[in-house]
Amino acid sequence: MFGTPHELQCEFTLSEIQGNISSSPGDLLKLAFSTQILTSQPEQLSADNITTAAQIANTLLQSANITEDIAVAAVTTISQLLNASEESTQERDAVQNLTETLGNFSLDQHSNVVQPNLAVQSVQVQSDSVGIQFTALTGRSGNFVANRIHLNTNTSELIADKGGSTDIQIVIKFPPVLRSKNTNNSIGFVLYQNDRFFRSRAFSASSGTSRRVISANLGQVSGLHVEMLFKPTAVPNASLYDFACVSWNYTLKDWSTYGCSKVNHSEDSLQCFCNHTTNFAVLMLFRRDFKYAEALNWITILGCSMSIIGLSLTITFQIVTRKLRKSNPTILLVSVCVCLLIFTLLFMLGVDNPHKQLDKPEIQKDNILPPSDTHTERDRGPCTVVAVLLQYFLLGTFTWNTLYATHVFLVIRNSLATSPSDFTAYTVAIGWGLPAVVVALTLGISYRVDDPLGYRQEEFCWLAALDPKGNFDFKLPMFWGFLIPVAFMLIFNTVVLIYFAVTTCKTNPHLTSTRHTSMKKKFLSSFSLAMVLGLSWILGYLLLITQNQTMYTILNISFCVLTTTQGLQIFILFTARTAIFKKIMADALKSVSSVEIPLHTGRFSLWRGKHRENVESYTQLDTIL
């Protein structure tokens, strides 16, 4: 069955409706329905539209000519405004006045209106009643439904929820003074789907979270006993850390814990007590649940171990033989190896967070207003220090890689045997100074002692990269404090490698019979340069953008093998293949004493019916091990 059709003022805007309400109270019903229609798409309303609509609803509810239809239209409008964006409902005075008007309306009009985001219940309670109970049960859609909101007008007991079926329950116990008056009592309840109309300065909420608010109105009565039960909000990947029982203070225009205290808590309910009636809520504080990184797999451990050995040998070899290699950039390669060696050691020994948040949070007894709905442990130090050092030495590795590429470019471009005389001084300043500047800026912008996760991750000691939902966040330091500067370095290094390969191939266009050997040497030269320039890290960028699972697995394995064994590759290509190293190893092998191994040989002859003497001989051979 359809309701009675209503004539609408379709040509009016919200501002024009507001002006006509003041001038023509006889057309309230038409204007009320017109306002309802104009606010039916709240996500498209501006902040001015929200303010005007709130003022119109406020005027309608306070009108002396209000009817049930007008009341339903006004409550529906307010319910729709509760779906508006958080930015549009920042204006405080209009919506605060509206909440006060709703409280008075629920107390005076004795009407029951239930809309998806707002429920208004009014009731007359007999004088001999011990109390009243208001209950809102959980629905599948999350919206308020009339048949799931119940009033019990003669009870003073709060029913503990064991199955999580109750969203909110409030019980008001009447004092003896109220029951002795022998007059019926008017009581009003207003249930809000969220706290958009209660903007707090003391409590900041994360984007996308909200709290239900229950308003109880009994007039100016003191000595009340009000108990409430709230169902905890389910936040993905987070656990309840603490909560506060609060009421709205219209003088402070903010939440306050005055007159309220915690009673009990469980997985299904949070219980509160207050000694007055007003707008109540529970401000919940959540702590993120972290999935800590598993222990390093055997591929990573084996690769890093070989890299550590290879880098240590390369550093030692480069320093010891530096006078024999006057044309080679000792300081550049040694600096690359030192940074990479320290990074690899820190990664293996310190990337695991030593202070994991594995214990279940314990709810505090004190009813203290939390500053926000997200709890973050204060920094304990070690994990952040490791993250800082990892960022510094890995950035240092890429910086020295780029300086090495610059050296190669200058040598080829200018046909020099060595780099310019003042090149070393600049490289030392840039190689060790530039990473320090980037790390200092990253810390200054993103790190706070009371919120270290703005800089690093909790799962392991490295730069923060993901938001609480697990999505890559471009505002976090992993992007702008590491990926961006490294990307520029890798682009430059790639250009230098291409330039080096093209120049090398052009040096001998007419190859002789040693063509294959020449091509092999040219390939190894380019491959060696690619390794020392860290170009295998390009695979890491491809991992960030690939969508195909098979390709992701291939790239992931390749990236893991190439990056963890980078130190071993540098050792093989820049140390083990050099003539000096081969000569040192040959001399070392020759210095080992030869071992004399006597070999015994025997010869036997078998003849049918005849016997011959066995002939044996011994030969001594010299074998060099």
QUILINSUL-V880641 format. One line per field, one symbol per residue. ss: DSSP state (H for helix, E for strand, C for the rest). Layout:
# QUILINSUL-V880641
ss: ???
This chain:
# QUILINSUL-V880641
ss: CCCCCCCCCCCCCHHHHHHHHHHCHHHHHHHHHHHHHHCCCHHHCCHHHHHHHHHHHHHHHHCCCCCHHHHHHHHHHHHHHCCCCCHHHCCHHHHHHHHHHHHHHHHHCCCCEEECCEEEEEEEECCCCCEEEEEEECCCCCCCCHHHEEEECCCCCCCCCCCCCEEEEEEEECCHHHHCCCCCEEEEEEEECCCCCCCCCCCECCCCCCCCEEEEECCCCCCCEEEEEECCCCCCCEEEEEEEEEEEECCCCEEECCCEEEEEECCCCEEEEECCCCEEEEEEEEEECCCCCCCCCHHHHHHHHHHHHHHHHHHHHHHHCHHHCCCCCHHHHHHHHHHHHHHHHHHHHHCECCCCCCCCCCCCCCCCCCCECEECCCCCCHHHHHHHHHHHHHHHHHHHHHHHHHHHHHHHHHCCCCCCCCHHHHHHHHHHHHHHHHHHHHHHHHCECCEHHHCECCCECCECCECCCCCECCCCHHHHHHHHHHHHHHHHHHHHHHHHHHHHHHCCCCCCCCHHHHHHHHHHHHHHHHHHCCHHHHHHHHHHHCCCHHHHHHHHHHHHHHHHCHHHHHHHHHHHCCHHHHHHHHHHHHCCCCEEEEEEEEECCCECCECCCCEEEEEEEEECC
